[in-house]
Amino acid sequence: MMTQQGFQEDAHRQDIRLEEQIRRQEDRNWKGLAIGFGLSGAILALLALTFMLTY
């Protein structure tokens, strides 16, 4: 009985640890996506400005 309880507690701790790792990875993915969109928007704005100034 005690062995089974120990296994369940260890499994629960491992589950919490894995969920936290997944959450961190998702946060990094969203940050990378936001940075990518921001940089592409800045590049497009510079291209538009260059076009407007040379036209």
Backbone bond lengths (Angstrom), bond angles and torsions (degrees), N, CA, C in turn:
res aa  C-N    CA-C-N  psi(-1)  N-CA   C-N-CA  omega(-1)  CA-C   N-CA-C  phi
1 M - - - 1.458 - - 1.527 110.67 -
2 M 1.336 116.88 -45.44 1.464 120.26 -179.39 1.532 110.57 -66.52
3 T 1.335 116.52 -36.49 1.457 120.71 179.86 1.519 110.22 -64.37
4 Q 1.323 116.58 -43.38 1.458 121.30 179.28 1.524 110.26 -63.12
5 Q 1.316 117.34 -41.90 1.464 121.04 178.96 1.530 110.24 -63.98
6 G 1.324 117.12 -39.41 1.464 121.16 177.69 1.522 111.48 -63.25
7 F 1.320 116.71 -42.31 1.461 120.35 177.22 1.522 111.12 -63.18
8 Q 1.320 117.31 -41.30 1.462 120.67 -179.78 1.521 111.38 -65.75
9 E 1.324 116.88 -41.07 1.464 119.96 178.57 1.520 110.94 -65.34
10 D 1.326 117.02 -41.76 1.464 120.78 178.67 1.531 110.53 -64.69
11 A 1.327 116.53 -41.39 1.463 120.49 178.44 1.532 110.57 -63.58
12 H 1.319 116.45 -38.74 1.466 120.43 178.88 1.532 110.52 -65.17
13 R 1.320 117.50 -44.07 1.475 120.70 177.73 1.525 110.98 -62.62
14 Q 1.322 116.58 -41.47 1.469 120.67 178.75 1.526 110.44 -64.22
15 D 1.316 117.03 -39.46 1.463 121.66 178.44 1.527 111.00 -62.37
16 I 1.316 116.48 -43.72 1.473 120.83 178.40 1.527 109.66 -62.81
17 R 1.326 117.49 -43.04 1.464 121.76 -179.84 1.531 111.09 -62.90
18 L 1.326 117.59 -43.41 1.458 121.32 179.77 1.526 111.63 -66.32
19 E 1.330 117.16 -39.92 1.470 120.38 177.82 1.524 110.81 -62.47
20 E 1.323 117.45 -38.39 1.465 121.04 178.42 1.528 110.79 -66.94
21 Q 1.315 117.75 -40.17 1.461 120.64 177.43 1.529 110.94 -63.32
22 I 1.316 117.04 -41.97 1.462 121.40 178.49 1.524 109.95 -63.18
23 R 1.325 117.21 -42.79 1.470 121.57 179.87 1.528 110.74 -61.87
24 R 1.342 116.93 -42.55 1.475 120.71 178.86 1.523 111.03 -64.01
25 Q 1.331 116.49 -42.17 1.466 120.43 179.94 1.524 110.59 -63.70
26 E 1.333 117.44 -41.62 1.458 120.52 177.90 1.522 111.17 -63.77
27 D 1.330 117.29 -38.86 1.468 120.69 177.22 1.521 110.69 -61.88
28 R 1.342 116.80 -43.39 1.467 119.92 178.90 1.524 110.67 -63.93
29 N 1.326 117.01 -40.06 1.465 120.21 179.91 1.523 110.89 -62.87
30 W 1.337 117.62 -43.65 1.460 120.44 180.00 1.517 111.49 -66.92
31 K 1.332 117.32 -37.92 1.468 120.26 178.00 1.517 110.51 -64.24
32 G 1.318 116.83 -42.95 1.464 120.76 178.11 1.514 111.84 -62.59
33 L 1.311 116.22 -40.84 1.462 120.45 178.41 1.524 111.09 -64.77
34 A 1.322 117.00 -42.78 1.464 120.88 179.07 1.530 111.20 -64.12
35 I 1.324 116.61 -40.98 1.469 119.94 178.48 1.529 109.80 -64.67
36 G 1.311 116.71 -41.02 1.468 120.60 178.74 1.521 111.95 -61.59
37 F 1.320 117.21 -45.55 1.458 120.11 178.55 1.530 111.13 -65.54
38 G 1.319 116.42 -38.93 1.463 119.74 179.31 1.516 111.79 -64.13
39 L 1.321 116.71 -44.48 1.463 120.01 179.24 1.522 111.84 -66.21
40 S 1.314 117.39 -40.66 1.464 119.01 179.04 1.526 110.60 -66.45
41 G 1.321 117.41 -35.62 1.463 120.28 176.19 1.512 111.67 -65.46
42 A 1.326 116.79 -40.29 1.471 120.13 178.59 1.523 110.58 -65.65
43 I 1.315 117.64 -41.06 1.466 120.64 178.78 1.524 110.57 -64.31
44 L 1.317 116.88 -43.97 1.467 119.65 178.12 1.517 111.47 -63.17
45 A 1.323 117.80 -38.42 1.467 121.18 177.84 1.525 110.43 -63.98
46 L 1.334 117.62 -42.29 1.463 120.49 177.68 1.529 111.80 -64.56
47 L 1.314 116.67 -40.36 1.470 119.87 176.84 1.525 111.13 -62.95
48 A 1.326 116.37 -43.24 1.461 120.04 178.92 1.524 110.78 -63.91
49 L 1.325 117.27 -41.86 1.452 121.05 178.95 1.521 110.99 -63.99
50 T 1.320 116.32 -43.27 1.469 120.34 177.89 1.523 110.95 -61.17
51 F 1.319 116.13 -43.55 1.462 120.08 178.91 1.522 110.83 -63.24
52 M 1.328 116.77 -42.46 1.468 119.89 -178.46 1.524 110.87 -66.25
53 L 1.312 117.43 -37.58 1.460 120.04 -178.44 1.516 112.95 -74.24
54 T 1.329 117.53 -28.45 1.473 120.08 -179.81 1.511 111.86 -90.64
55 Y 1.281 119.60 -9.13 1.463 121.90 -176.14 1.494 111.86 -80.33
